[in-house]
Amino acid sequence: MKLESGPAAYDRNYKLVIALFGILMGAYFLYDHYVGYSKKNYEQAKQHLTPLLGEQRMPETLPERPGANEVAELRDAAPDTLEAVRESLGNPLFVVEDQDTSVGYFVSIYGMARVPVERGRVNASLIEWRSWDKSQDDIQMQLYCAYAAFAFGLFMLSRAVKAAGLRVVIDDEGLVYARRRILFENMTRLCDFNRKGWVDLYYKHGAEERKLRFDNQKVRKFNEIIEVLCECKGFEDPREAADESATAAEPAQTPEADADDANEKSA
């Protein structure tokens, strides 16, 4: 065996941080779905209802019913009696009576329905709904966002585990990259070096030519791999070729420029 390399820390740690971020965001959305948004709505309901009920009559928790959709369906159904309203919305939190009229207040964690009753008959056209700060759809959306964030976090966690398990081995026959075996006899060229830290190995696979990229953010012994491959295959070192290309691309200093530099220094 000539060389063995494990993963570079950057790629593994980067994916791990992104995975942790996704999982934490999922937990945040899940908290808002079950606790945070409901708590905000309860505080708003308490602020609105305490002047009507008093501190002692304000319930510690509010039910799931009614919701905005249930109230809208009830208004369209135009029920005649308060009993029909109770079947759809549950029991009112409190009722305010005044001679021949009364108003039932059906309060939930999502909002409050105001149902007027005149001489024993419900006036469906005057049924009103007031939403608290976070609607039922808002609260449900937090659950969907939690699912999406957890799925993304777990996906990135699997990528981090895969990155942590990366192994590159160069032996007498060729190399193994993440369980992919490439024989020396099938390697054709090592080129396309980029100063940001990658190089491409081209090799034959049947009748076609394929490419394997080595990245110094994924493979720990990046430079050592280049050196061993060049030694075993007689490839030109792509790093040196890149240096020569960069030098050739630099603009030549003209005599006029040399004279200007000399004048500046003498001044």
C-alpha positions as CSV (number, residue, x, y, z in Angstrom):
1,M,0.0,0.0,0.0
2,K,1.4,3.4,-1.0
3,L,-1.1,5.8,0.5
4,E,-4.3,5.9,2.4
5,S,-6.3,9.1,3.1
6,G,-9.4,9.8,5.1
7,P,-11.9,12.7,4.7
8,A,-11.0,16.4,5.1
9,A,-12.6,18.0,8.1
10,Y,-14.1,20.9,6.2
11,D,-16.7,19.0,4.1
12,R,-17.8,16.8,7.0
13,N,-18.1,19.7,9.4
14,Y,-19.8,21.9,6.9
15,K,-22.5,19.3,6.3
16,L,-22.8,18.6,10.0
17,V,-23.4,22.3,10.8
18,I,-26.1,22.6,8.1
19,A,-27.7,19.4,9.4
20,L,-27.7,20.8,12.9
21,F,-29.2,24.1,11.6
22,G,-32.0,22.2,9.9
23,I,-32.8,20.1,13.0
24,L,-32.8,23.2,15.2
25,M,-35.1,25.0,12.8
26,G,-37.4,22.0,12.9
27,A,-37.5,22.1,16.7
28,Y,-38.2,25.8,16.6
29,F,-41.1,25.3,14.2
30,L,-42.4,22.4,16.2
31,Y,-42.3,24.5,19.4
32,D,-44.3,27.3,17.7
33,H,-46.9,24.7,16.5
34,Y,-47.5,23.1,19.9
35,V,-46.6,25.9,22.3
36,G,-45.4,29.3,21.0
37,Y,-48.2,30.4,18.7
38,S,-50.9,29.0,21.0
39,K,-49.3,30.9,23.9
40,K,-49.4,34.1,21.9
41,N,-53.0,33.6,21.0
42,Y,-53.9,32.8,24.6
43,E,-52.3,36.0,25.9
44,Q,-54.2,38.0,23.3
45,A,-57.5,36.3,24.1
46,K,-56.8,36.9,27.8
47,Q,-56.2,40.6,27.2
48,H,-59.4,40.9,25.2
49,L,-61.7,38.8,27.5
50,T,-60.5,39.6,31.0
51,P,-62.4,43.0,31.0
52,L,-65.6,41.0,30.2
53,L,-65.0,37.9,32.4
54,G,-62.7,39.0,35.1
55,E,-59.4,37.3,36.1
56,Q,-61.1,34.5,38.0
57,R,-63.4,33.4,35.1
58,M,-60.7,33.3,32.5
59,P,-60.0,29.6,31.7
60,E,-56.4,28.4,31.9
61,T,-56.6,26.8,28.5
62,L,-58.8,27.3,25.4
63,P,-60.3,24.6,23.2
64,E,-59.5,23.8,19.6
65,R,-63.0,24.7,18.4
66,P,-64.3,26.7,16.8
67,G,-62.1,27.7,13.9
68,A,-62.6,30.3,11.1
69,N,-63.8,27.7,8.6
70,E,-66.3,26.2,11.0
71,V,-67.8,29.7,11.7
72,A,-68.0,30.4,7.9
73,E,-69.8,27.1,7.3
74,L,-72.2,27.8,10.1
75,R,-73.0,31.3,8.7
76,D,-73.7,29.8,5.3
77,A,-75.9,27.1,6.9
78,A,-78.0,29.8,8.7
79,P,-79.1,27.8,11.8
80,D,-82.2,28.8,13.6
81,T,-81.5,27.7,17.2
82,L,-78.7,28.0,19.6
83,E,-78.7,24.2,20.0
84,A,-77.7,23.9,16.3
85,V,-74.9,26.4,16.9
86,R,-73.6,24.3,19.8
87,E,-73.5,21.2,17.7
88,S,-71.2,23.0,15.3
89,L,-69.1,25.2,17.6
90,G,-69.4,23.6,21.0
91,N,-70.5,25.4,24.1
92,P,-70.1,29.2,24.4
93,L,-67.5,30.5,26.9
94,F,-70.1,33.0,28.1
95,V,-73.4,34.5,27.1
96,V,-74.4,38.2,27.4
97,E,-78.1,38.7,27.7
98,D,-80.2,41.9,27.3
99,Q,-84.0,41.6,27.4
100,D,-85.1,39.7,24.2
101,T,-81.6,39.3,22.8
102,S,-78.5,37.5,23.8
103,V,-75.0,37.0,22.4
104,G,-73.1,33.8,22.7
105,Y,-69.3,34.0,22.6
106,F,-67.6,30.9,21.4
107,V,-63.9,31.2,22.1
108,S,-61.1,28.9,21.0
109,I,-57.3,29.1,20.7
110,Y,-57.7,30.5,17.2
111,G,-60.3,33.2,17.8
112,M,-63.7,34.1,18.9
113,A,-67.2,33.8,17.3
114,R,-70.0,36.2,18.3
115,V,-73.4,34.6,17.7
116,P,-76.4,36.9,18.3
117,V,-79.8,35.4,19.3
118,E,-83.0,37.4,19.0
119,R,-86.1,36.1,20.6
120,G,-84.8,32.6,20.7
121,R,-83.7,32.5,17.0
122,V,-80.1,32.9,15.7
123,N,-79.5,35.8,13.4
124,A,-77.0,34.1,11.1
125,S,-76.3,37.2,9.1
126,L,-74.8,38.9,12.2
127,I,-72.5,36.0,13.2
128,E,-69.0,37.4,13.5
129,W,-65.5,35.9,13.8
130,R,-62.5,37.5,15.3
131,S,-59.1,35.8,14.8
132,W,-56.3,36.0,17.3
133,D,-52.8,36.9,16.2
134,K,-52.0,33.4,14.7
135,S,-54.7,31.7,12.6
136,Q,-55.3,28.0,12.5
137,D,-53.6,27.9,9.1
138,D,-50.6,29.7,10.6
139,I,-50.3,27.2,13.4
140,Q,-50.7,24.2,11.1
141,M,-48.1,25.7,8.7
142,Q,-45.5,25.6,11.5
143,L,-46.0,21.8,11.6
144,Y,-45.4,21.5,7.9
145,C,-42.3,23.7,8.2
146,A,-41.0,21.5,11.0
147,Y,-41.4,18.4,8.9
148,A,-39.6,20.0,6.0
149,A,-36.7,21.3,8.2
150,F,-36.3,17.9,9.9
151,A,-36.2,16.2,6.5
152,F,-33.6,18.6,5.3
153,G,-31.6,18.2,8.5
154,L,-31.6,14.4,8.4
155,F,-30.7,14.5,4.7
156,M,-27.6,16.7,5.4
157,L,-26.8,14.5,8.4
158,S,-26.7,11.5,6.1
159,R,-24.4,13.4,3.8
160,A,-22.2,14.3,6.7
161,V,-21.9,10.7,7.7
162,K,-21.1,9.8,4.1
163,A,-18.4,12.5,4.0
164,A,-16.9,11.2,7.3
165,G,-16.7,7.7,5.8
166,L,-14.8,8.7,2.7
167,R,-11.6,6.7,2.1
168,V,-9.0,7.0,-0.6
169,V,-6.5,4.2,-0.9
170,I,-3.7,3.9,-3.5
171,D,-2.0,0.5,-3.7
172,D,0.1,-1.4,-6.2
173,E,-2.8,-1.9,-8.7
174,G,-4.5,1.5,-8.6
175,L,-6.7,3.5,-6.3
176,V,-10.0,3.1,-4.5
177,Y,-12.1,6.2,-4.0
178,A,-15.2,5.7,-1.9
179,R,-15.2,2.0,-2.9
180,R,-14.8,2.9,-6.5
181,R,-11.8,0.9,-7.9
182,I,-9.7,2.5,-10.7
183,L,-6.7,0.6,-12.1
184,F,-3.5,2.4,-13.0
185,E,-3.7,1.0,-16.5
186,N,-7.1,2.7,-17.1
187,M,-5.9,6.2,-15.9
188,T,-5.3,8.5,-18.9
189,R,-4.5,11.9,-17.4
190,L,-4.4,14.1,-14.3
191,C,-5.2,17.7,-15.2
192,D,-7.5,20.7,-14.7
193,F,-5.9,21.7,-11.5
194,N,-7.7,24.7,-9.8
195,R,-6.0,26.8,-7.2
196,K,-9.2,26.7,-5.1
197,G,-8.3,23.1,-4.4
198,W,-9.4,20.5,-6.9
199,V,-8.0,18.4,-9.7
200,D,-9.5,15.9,-12.2
201,L,-8.4,12.3,-12.9
202,Y,-9.6,11.0,-16.2
203,Y,-9.8,7.2,-16.7
204,K,-11.2,4.6,-19.1
205,H,-14.4,2.8,-18.3
206,G,-15.2,0.4,-21.1
207,A,-15.4,2.4,-24.3
208,E,-15.9,5.8,-22.6
209,E,-13.7,8.2,-20.6
210,R,-14.9,9.2,-17.2
211,K,-13.7,11.8,-14.7
212,L,-13.0,11.6,-10.9
213,R,-12.5,14.9,-9.1
214,F,-10.3,15.2,-6.0
215,D,-11.2,18.1,-3.8
216,N,-9.1,19.2,-0.9
217,Q,-12.2,20.1,1.1
218,K,-13.3,16.5,0.9
219,V,-10.0,14.5,0.9
220,R,-7.4,15.1,3.6
221,K,-4.2,14.1,1.8
222,F,-5.0,16.0,-1.4
223,N,-1.4,17.0,-2.3
224,E,0.0,13.6,-1.4
225,I,-2.5,11.9,-3.7
226,I,-1.4,14.1,-6.6
227,E,2.2,13.3,-5.9
228,V,1.7,9.5,-5.7
229,L,-0.4,9.4,-8.9
230,C,2.2,11.4,-10.8
231,E,4.9,9.1,-9.5
232,C,3.1,5.9,-10.4
233,K,1.8,7.0,-13.8
234,G,4.4,9.5,-14.9
235,F,1.9,12.3,-15.1
236,E,3.1,15.9,-15.2
237,D,2.3,17.5,-11.9
238,P,-0.9,19.6,-12.7
239,R,0.0,22.1,-10.0
240,E,3.3,23.0,-11.7
241,A,1.5,23.3,-15.1
242,A,-1.0,25.6,-13.4
243,D,1.8,27.8,-12.0
244,E,3.5,28.0,-15.4
245,S,0.2,29.0,-17.1
246,A,-0.4,31.7,-14.4
247,T,3.2,33.0,-14.9
248,A,2.7,33.1,-18.7
249,A,-0.6,35.0,-18.3
250,E,1.0,37.8,-16.3
251,P,1.6,41.0,-18.4
252,A,5.2,41.6,-19.3
253,Q,6.8,44.8,-18.0
254,T,7.5,47.2,-20.8
255,P,10.7,49.4,-21.0
256,E,8.5,52.5,-20.6
257,A,7.1,51.0,-17.4
258,D,10.6,50.2,-16.1
259,A,11.6,53.8,-16.8
260,D,8.5,55.1,-15.0
261,D,9.3,52.9,-12.0
262,A,12.9,54.2,-11.9
263,N,11.7,57.8,-12.0
264,E,9.3,57.2,-9.2
265,K,12.0,55.7,-7.0
266,S,14.4,58.6,-7.8
267,A,11.8,61.1,-7.0
